[in-house]
């Protein structure tokens, strides 16, 4: 399964109020879309007035997502957060 690196591009965007984490994330997922969804589930928090579809981890303008072919992580298993460590067991 591919390993993805998600990197926030604009930490000052108001949409980040809906996230508990604003930093680089490494996620194992079958697709970029699944990696972004895993980030929403792991880092998201309920925020009145911020619809799920505008969550910052979903937005291409706010978060770059790239596959890491030589990440050093085993490419087997389920969708999961690999980094940051405090979110690996969600």
C-alpha positions in Angstrom: 0.0 0.0 0.0 1.4 3.4 -0.9 2.8 5.8 1.7 1.8 9.5 1.5 3.3 12.6 2.9 0.9 15.4 3.6 2.4 18.9 4.1 0.4 21.9 5.1 1.1 24.9 2.8 -0.6 27.8 4.5 -0.7 27.5 8.3 -2.5 30.8 8.6 -5.7 29.8 6.7 -8.8 30.1 8.9 -9.9 26.6 8.0 -7.2 25.2 10.3 -9.4 25.9 13.2 -11.1 22.6 12.4 -7.8 20.6 12.9 -6.1 19.5 16.1 -2.8 19.2 14.2 -1.1 21.5 11.7 2.1 19.8 10.6 3.6 17.2 8.3 1.9 13.8 8.3 2.8 10.5 6.8 -0.1 8.2 6.1 -0.4 4.7 4.6 -3.4 4.5 2.3 -4.4 3.1 -1.1 -5.0 6.5 -2.7 -4.3 10.2 -2.0 -8.0 10.7 -1.4 -8.0 8.0 1.3 -4.8 9.5 2.9 -6.6 12.9 3.1 -9.7 11.3 4.6 -7.5 9.5 7.2 -6.0 12.9 8.1 -9.5 14.4 8.5 -10.5 11.6 10.8 -7.3 11.6 12.9 -6.8 15.4 13.2 -10.3 16.8 12.7 -12.4 18.3 15.4 -16.0 19.3 15.3 -16.1 23.0 14.5 -19.4 24.8 14.1 -19.6 26.6 10.8 -16.9 24.5 9.1 -18.5 21.9 6.8 -16.7 18.6 6.4 -16.0 19.2 2.7 -14.0 22.3 3.5 -11.7 20.7 6.1 -8.1 21.8 5.5 -6.7 18.3 5.0 -9.0 17.9 2.0 -8.0 21.1 0.3 -5.3 21.0 -2.4 -4.5 24.7 -1.9 -3.8 24.1 1.8 -2.1 20.7 1.9 0.3 19.1 -0.6 0.0 15.3 -0.8 2.8 13.3 -2.5 3.6 9.6 -2.6 6.8 8.5 -0.9 8.1 5.5 -2.8 11.2 5.1 -0.6 9.7 6.0 2.8 11.3 3.2 4.8 7.9 2.0 6.0 6.6 -1.4 5.0 4.1 -1.0 2.3 1.7 -3.6 3.7 -1.2 -3.3 6.1 -4.2 -1.1 6.5 -4.8 2.6 6.2 -3.1 4.3 9.1 -1.3 7.4 10.4 2.4 6.7 10.6 3.5 10.1 11.6 3.1 12.0 13.9 3.5 9.3 16.4 0.8 10.6 18.8 -1.8 9.8 16.2 -0.7 6.4 15.1 -3.2 4.4 17.2 -6.5 5.9 16.1 
